[in-house]
Amino acid sequence: MKTILFLLPMCFTIMTHAVTYTVSNTNDSGTGSLRQAITDANTVFIGTKNIIFNIPTGDQGYNTSTGIWTITPATPYPYLMSSNIFIDGTTQTASQGNTNADGPEIFISGNGSLDHTFLLVSGNNTIKGISVTGCLFGIQVANNTATNNLITECYLGINSSGITPMPNGYGITISNASANTTVSNCLISGNTDGGIAISESSGNSIRGNKIGTSRTGTASIPNPNGIAINNASNNIIGGTNAADRNILSGNTNSGITINAAASTGNQIIGNYIGTEITGTGSLENGTGIIIVNAGGNFIGGNTIEKRNIISGNIEGGIILNGSGTNDNIISGNYIGVDVSGLNICSNHVGIMLKSNARRNIIGGTTPAERNILSGNTEIGVYIEASDSNRITGNYIGPDATGAGALKIGDTLIQANGIELNVVSKYNIIGGYLPEERNIISGNRVYGMIYYGQTSYNPVIGNYIGTDVTGNISLPNATGICVDAASNHNLIKNNVLSGNISYGIFIVTTGSYYNEFKGNLVGTNAAGTSAVPNDAGLLLGGGARYNIIGGTNPGDRNIFSGNRYDGILIADNTTDFNQITGNYIGTDITGMNALPNPVGIGISTNPASNTFSENVISGNSSMGIILYENADSNIFILNKIGVAADGISDLGNEGAGIAIAQGASYNKIGMPGQGNIIAYNDSCGIVIADNNTKYNSIRENSIHNNNFLGIEIFPPGPNANDVGDTDTGSNDLMNHPVILSAIFDGILHVSGSLDTQNPQNAIVEIFEVTDADPMGYGEGSRFLGSAIPDAAGNWSIQYSDFSEFLITATANDAFGNASEFSQNFTAVVGINDNKNEQKPILGDNFPNPFSEKTIIPFILPINSNACIEIKDINNKTLMIVPVKEKTGVVEIKTKDWAAGVYYYLIKIDGVLYDVKKMLLIKRQ
């Protein structure tokens, strides 16, 4: 027992003893060589084996001009089979002095023919402070027994001064189920196949290295790829301390490539990728980071310390490519700007997703997760043929403050903020929460563009064209463009303001069924003051079936404060769009003016668009203008010139509606669906130009406009013509003539309409609450309608009647609306008392007549009667008292113009009968 106890301390000493092997020459073999030291270390399987260097300056491998010792092995060194081998090149400095201030003193050259120098197949080994060049593989770590190895302070692929490439094929490879290798503080540049390749290996840490640059980190010495990860998981590139930062720049293809389905859980954090060492200038890779067919990886993170600077690259900052490239998270990075976030350091594209990359997240909901995707020369985020990705909480176009534009001189750098292309679907831009909001502003062309049949991509809750406050313009040229048959996209709850041209335009054939709801277009984020675009919305180029607004309050868009039109609809086949429930020219309350010059402009052949339940008020010129052959559009249930309450004065400063330059077949109001058109500073409705025809005006409430309620050019109330054969605006449709209006508890109105085929026309009767000074309208409340007979006579009864001043309009069979008729005062009387004999008018003779005619009559006893003559415009020309029970009245018409005239018989001011006669002039 004493013997056993005596041996235990000896065994413990052997197990923990560190063995040191000294390399004392640059020979390839024999005593004092590195090969011999490795061979000897491999024979010891316990304890630490330190291989140190103490090669004198008199050795044949020493170069006095460079201060390095070159070892040139003829064959690869033995595998590191035993664990805990520490090959420390920095010990040469301790032994012989710092003869190479620019890098390692120990330089191993494979002369371009060696497969590798070191191959680590065991664990806990360290290779430190050695330069390796001229090998197919500089240093290899392989096998599942190769764990927890460290490669540090080495140069791979570059000379010992750190400025001239002396390539390996690969600098370092980590593969074959090895794990937890750390590569730190190395210079890995100039290799012909790659800097670091990690394959089928996990848990590795790559930190503090310069990969693709010179020793100073200021010049490019490229590898094809800085780091390539293939079928490898849970590796960390970089770290959260400044000392962990890799400079991955200057590489020909990419700074980092992650490939294949098993490459998951990898983290890229805290690196400079595409910049020089200070993070302020470009030192470009071809692309910063490429992920191909790999998912679940992380670029950046939720703290500032995890931020990567991915800028200055020739193509993309980040590219996600291919099926299986899913569920990657890119957050908290600066992409296209320098380390300050305030200066340009452009990639061509910030982030590109393509070829079915899905469910990737760009950004997040905290400030630390915000990417700055700005300063790139082409696009901030580009998504092509990829679905279900999410972009939230980013600044796309502005600098890191969210308030500054990135320009060279006066020119914005980044062309488009976000582009969706090639049938991309289900991608979400923004979200319903404030923290999901992107600021998409300060882009040279479009803030956001849909292109190439993209569909079902919601853009929600973003600021597009303003700074981070939503109050100050930070313009894109246009906020959103929907183009090239993009369809079924939802654009909701965004602020689209401050842009140079349009807030949004939706254009081209196939751009169908997009929904635009709940947006503020031309206002600040509160909807209370102007942050103008040139125009709010353009629908054009054949875009159809799009829905602008809706019937729910949350669907309401505010199109206000813009420099020109709130909404502009243009071009042939731009048809069947619905514009519903919006405020156009008001603030968010609908009670205060926030004017566009024109609320809605429609031109160059768009047809069959429907405008309903909008408030189109407060604009500094016209509420609506249709021109240049805008046809068959429908306006129903709108409030034009009144506030959202339908009562308060909020007039447009021009006409409520203007129709001109061949705009035809449009419908202003329909049965049961009239508009309110009131308080406008000019006319309620203006129709101008000879080729502007067939525009109907039905059942509207038109009142309190400064000029005529309905003005059909030429200006002023138009006189009716005989037979209505004249032409002009709306064919200069004759207005009805009211001949009788008697109220006996029910309003009885009758009159005549002189037009072609009057039986195919319709007459509408209105109350007049605020008479036009010219005596023609306006019609504040629709009472009812009547169909004339073939002779043009019509009548109507109406019970709900409060005003005694009435007027009428007519629409012919083709849809031509007339102006308002001359106002007529209803009288209280007995219209049809069956117990009382009525007066009778006979037919005048002759009829037609030239200079005189005779009108027969029959009166009841004791009647105080008269016969009244009116012209076609309801102007009274003659009143002849009659007292005989039976008699005739001779009418002489020498000075009257040819045309239709009416003769009426009244008793005590009550009209009982009316007939029509025709005066002709003989040559």
Summary of the structure (lengths in Angstrom):
residues: 923
radius of gyration: 44.0
end to end distance: 157.2
largest distance: 162.8
contacts: 3862
relative contact order: 0.03
helix: 6%
strand: 41%
